[in-house]
Amino acid sequence: MHSFPQPALILVDAMTRAASADAARAVAFQGAPGANSHRAALEYAPDCLPLPCFSFEDALDSVKDGRAAQAIIPIENSQNGRVADIHFLLPESGLSIVAEHFMPIHHCLMALPKPAGSANETALAAVYSHPQALGQSRHYLRARGLVPMAYADTAGAAAFVKEQGDPAAAAIAPALAAELYDLAIVDDHVEDAADNTTRFVALAKDPLDPATLAGRPTMTTLIFEVNNVPAALYKALGSFATNGVNMTKLESYQKGASFAATMFFADIVGAPGDPAVDRALAELAFHAKEVRMLGSYRQELARG
């Protein structure tokens, strides 16, 4: 599967033409029209021209190629953890994080409309959606004996159900997808947790100047690799502790196939230019083989 289902392609073509006519307003997202990332783009920049892309790589490439000014990408969910591969994609993209956006996620179960005058109702069997959405609704699906089927994105799954025409198939997607693809909402709010929230980041070619963020609560995202010696991570993290810099996120991932080099993905409160942050980063550089800044940006949700 390397493209969107036909019902989505019609909308994709129209949105792509609009975005190409004014790339400065284009915000790329992964997924078919109607996906949660589509909603996030409109919430983040209400006047933007959303540009649907089939994969995360396509969305990031559209910014690198100048077809979009920014891309908005989900990086973690409150119920299902980080989005797969995002820790590799962000550093490799060469783009910078310029904003964050938190969006409550509400999923709908949708299927083909029941034919007018039909007395028989086909039981649903399979439910298609993005693995993140399936994971966020796993208790709901299990309780009803519905088989989860992974698809590239939520709205694409809705378009797929429409294209296939199978009355036993359903999709989990935002309500917007049901409207766009003429599906019937079988059940609303099928996510397992009422506070289900996804954090998105906006990426652009050029980083924000930390000086422009002065006086505002800010976040900085970075990656680093510690020296392969005992207590290296302990000493690296001490750089932030001793300077009073709040680290709100730390996740590890493997670099290469040797399993000998571990990278760490971190968020800290503050930005370069803040004396405490500058001291912490200078100490970190002493204990690390590599430190790379992914961007400083305004804090949308207070930490601590």
Secondary structure as GFF3:
##gff-version 3
##sequence-region A 1 304
A	DSSP	alpha_helix	6	21	.	.	.	ID=ss1
A	DSSP	three_ten_helix	23	25	.	.	.	ID=ss2
A	DSSP	beta_strand	26	30	.	.	.	ID=ss3
A	DSSP	alpha_helix	36	44	.	.	.	ID=ss4
A	DSSP	beta_strand	49	53	.	.	.	ID=ss5
A	DSSP	alpha_helix	56	64	.	.	.	ID=ss6
A	DSSP	beta_strand	70	77	.	.	.	ID=ss7
A	DSSP	beta_strand	81	82	.	.	.	ID=ss8
A	DSSP	alpha_helix	86	93	.	.	.	ID=ss9
A	DSSP	beta_strand	96	104	.	.	.	ID=ss10
A	DSSP	beta_strand	108	111	.	.	.	ID=ss11
A	DSSP	beta_strand	126	129	.	.	.	ID=ss12
A	DSSP	alpha_helix	131	136	.	.	.	ID=ss13
A	DSSP	alpha_helix	138	143	.	.	.	ID=ss14
A	DSSP	beta_strand	147	150	.	.	.	ID=ss15
A	DSSP	alpha_helix	154	164	.	.	.	ID=ss16
A	DSSP	beta_strand	169	173	.	.	.	ID=ss17
A	DSSP	alpha_helix	175	180	.	.	.	ID=ss18
A	DSSP	beta_strand	184	188	.	.	.	ID=ss19
A	DSSP	beta_strand	197	204	.	.	.	ID=ss20
A	DSSP	three_ten_helix	210	213	.	.	.	ID=ss21
A	DSSP	beta_strand	218	226	.	.	.	ID=ss22
A	DSSP	alpha_helix	232	241	.	.	.	ID=ss23
A	DSSP	beta_strand	247	254	.	.	.	ID=ss24
A	DSSP	beta_strand	262	269	.	.	.	ID=ss25
A	DSSP	alpha_helix	275	287	.	.	.	ID=ss26
A	DSSP	beta_strand	288	298	.	.	.	ID=ss27
###
